[in-house]
Amino acid sequence: MMELGLTFPLQRFLKMKPPAYGTEPDRRFCWDLHGIDLRGRKCLLAVHCHSRYTFLRFDLAPFEWEDIPGLFCTGLTESLAAAGFAPGEIQEYLKQAGGARLTRTHGRREVAFLNRAWEDVLALDLCLDPASQVQPLLDQAVNTRPSRCAGFEGLGTGLARMAATLRKGEPKE
């Protein structure tokens, strides 16, 4: 089951009780989500707990926040497609992950990924297309910045690590 870890500020924004802690041991199927303001607009920031791959959904209407799993899956599919992943690879990942459930964030390391992604998004604000919720240029800019990531040797990019996750990952058992 894919776990979508919500930060405390996002839980408060959604006016929801804290969800349970996650139980998924395979971080390839875990994402942490945060609500951010960018250019005065509410946005969803999603960061993959395994690879640090990041995507942003810009200028979300209040009703869009009512279905976080649907919003997330649409955003992930569109981001990965814009990054050049084949539809079959994306669908296979979603199939292996199963359905999505909301949890708390996945730990200090993962929240550090989220904070770093937020800083990168703010630093690369010039790549933002204010006319679109889908942000392929901004996603690309963030995901091609070199950074360290636990479980991977040396400096790498979120895009390269996500490619390794999708293309070389073992099937979930």
C-alpha positions in Angstrom: 0.0 0.0 0.0 1.4 3.4 -1.0 1.7 5.7 2.0 1.2 9.4 1.8 2.7 11.1 4.8 1.1 14.4 5.7 3.0 17.1 7.6 1.4 18.6 10.7 0.8 21.9 8.9 -0.9 20.1 6.0 -3.0 18.2 8.5 -4.1 21.5 10.2 -4.8 23.1 6.8 -7.0 20.1 5.9 -8.6 20.3 9.3 -8.1 16.6 10.0 -7.1 14.5 12.9 -3.5 13.1 12.8 -3.5 9.9 10.8 -1.9 6.7 12.0 1.9 6.2 11.6 2.9 4.3 8.5 3.8 0.7 8.5 5.2 0.3 4.9 8.8 -0.9 5.3 9.6 -0.3 1.6 10.3 3.4 1.2 9.8 3.1 -2.6 6.1 3.3 -1.9 6.2 6.2 0.6 5.8 9.9 -0.1 5.6 12.9 2.2 3.3 15.7 1.3 3.3 19.3 2.4 1.2 22.4 1.6 3.2 25.4 0.7 2.4 28.9 -0.5 4.2 29.9 -3.6 3.5 33.4 -5.1 0.6 33.7 -2.8 -1.0 30.5 -4.1 -1.7 27.2 -2.2 0.4 24.3 -3.6 1.0 20.7 -2.9 4.7 19.6 -2.6 5.3 15.9 -2.8 8.6 14.2 -2.1 9.4 10.5 -2.6 10.9 9.1 0.6 13.3 6.8 -1.2 14.7 8.8 -4.1 13.9 12.4 -3.1 12.0 12.9 -6.4 9.8 16.0 -6.1 6.8 17.4 -7.8 4.6 20.4 -7.2 0.9 21.1 -8.0 0.4 24.8 -8.2 -2.5 27.0 -7.3 -5.0 24.4 -6.0 -8.6 25.3 -5.5 -10.1 24.5 -2.1 -12.2 21.5 -3.5 -9.0 19.9 -4.9 -7.7 19.4 -1.4 -10.6 17.1 -0.5 -9.2 14.1 -2.4 -5.5 14.1 -1.4 -4.9 10.5 -2.8 -6.5 11.5 -6.2 -4.7 14.8 -6.3 -1.4 13.1 -5.5 -1.8 10.3 -8.1 -2.8 12.7 -10.8 0.2 14.9 -10.0 2.6 12.0 -9.8 1.4 10.6 -13.2 1.7 14.0 -14.9 5.1 14.8 -13.4 6.6 11.4 -14.3 5.2 11.6 -17.8 6.6 15.1 -18.3 10.0 13.8 -17.0 10.0 11.2 -19.8 8.9 8.1 -18.1 6.8 5.7 -20.2 3.1 5.3 -19.3 3.8 1.6 -18.8 6.5 2.3 -16.2 4.2 4.8 -14.3 1.3 2.4 -14.3 3.4 -0.5 -13.2 4.7 1.5 -10.3 1.2 2.5 -9.3 0.0 -1.1 -9.6 2.9 -2.4 -7.4 2.2 0.3 -4.9 -1.5 -0.6 -4.6 -3.9 2.0 -3.2 -2.9 5.0 -1.3 -3.5 5.7 2.4 -2.8 8.8 4.5 -0.2 8.5 7.3 2.0 10.8 9.3 5.3 11.8 7.7 7.9 9.0 7.5 10.8 10.3 9.7 13.5 12.8 10.2 15.5 11.9 7.1 12.4 12.1 4.9 11.2 15.4 6.4 14.7 16.7 5.7 14.2 15.8 2.1 10.9 17.7 2.2 12.6 20.8 3.6 15.4 20.6 1.1 12.8 20.3 -1.8 10.9 23.3 -0.5 14.1 25.3 -0.4 14.9 24.2 -4.0 11.5 25.1 -5.2 11.8 28.6 -3.7 15.3 29.0 -5.2 14.1 27.9 -8.6 10.9 30.0 -8.5 11.8 31.5 -11.9 10.9 28.1 -13.5 7.3 28.4 -12.3 4.5 28.6 -14.9 1.7 30.5 -13.1 -0.7 29.5 -15.8 -0.6 25.8 -15.0 -1.0 23.5 -12.1 1.5 21.0 -13.7 5.0 22.3 -13.3 7.3 20.2 -15.6 10.0 22.9 -15.8 10.1 23.5 -12.1 10.0 19.8 -11.3 12.9 19.2 -13.8 14.9 22.0 -12.2 14.4 20.6 -8.7 15.0 17.0 -9.7 18.2 17.6 -11.5 20.0 19.4 -8.6 22.7 17.2 -7.2 22.3 16.1 -3.6 23.1 13.4 -1.2 20.4 10.8 -0.4 20.6 8.0 2.2 20.8 4.7 0.5 22.5 6.0 -2.6 26.3 6.6 -3.1 27.7 10.1 -3.7 25.8 13.0 -5.2 22.9 12.2 -7.4 19.7 13.7 -8.6 16.1 12.9 -7.6 15.4 12.2 -11.3 18.2 9.7 -11.7 17.3 8.0 -8.4 13.6 7.8 -9.4 14.6 6.3 -12.7 16.5 3.6 -10.8 13.5 3.1 -8.6 11.1 2.7 -11.5 13.3 0.8 -13.9 15.5 -1.4 -11.7 13.4 -1.8 -8.6 12.5 -5.2 -7.4 8.7 -6.0 -7.4 7.0 -5.4 -4.1 6.4 -8.7 -2.2 
